[in-house]
Amino acid sequence: MRLVGFFLNLLGGLTAVGAGAYLLAHNSESGPTWLDVIAHGSGVFFIGVGVFMVGQSFLAASDR
């Protein structure tokens, strides 16, 4: 059961990093808007959270 938890945590972290990369890469066609600024800030946040989640899952797996 711990292995399943590890893989789910890893999947969640990688999903957050992917979502963050998508938000950073996405730009509106009409030029820079406040929505772009919010999306890029959220993208950086999601990447940070995803990296933290992946790191914590490896740390928890190494403590066993």
Residue pairs with C-beta under 8 A, 6 or more apart in sequence:
2 61
2 64
6 57
6 60
6 61
9 53
9 54
9 56
9 57
9 60
10 53
10 54
10 57
12 50
12 53
13 49
13 50
13 51
13 52
13 53
13 54
13 57
14 50
14 54
15 50
16 46
16 47
16 49
16 50
16 53
17 46
17 47
17 50
17 51
17 54
18 50
19 43
19 46
19 50
20 42
20 43
20 44
20 45
20 46
20 47
20 48
20 49
20 50
21 43
21 47
22 43
23 39
23 40
23 42
23 43
23 46
24 39
24 40
24 43
24 44
24 47
25 43
26 36
26 39
27 36
28 35
28 36
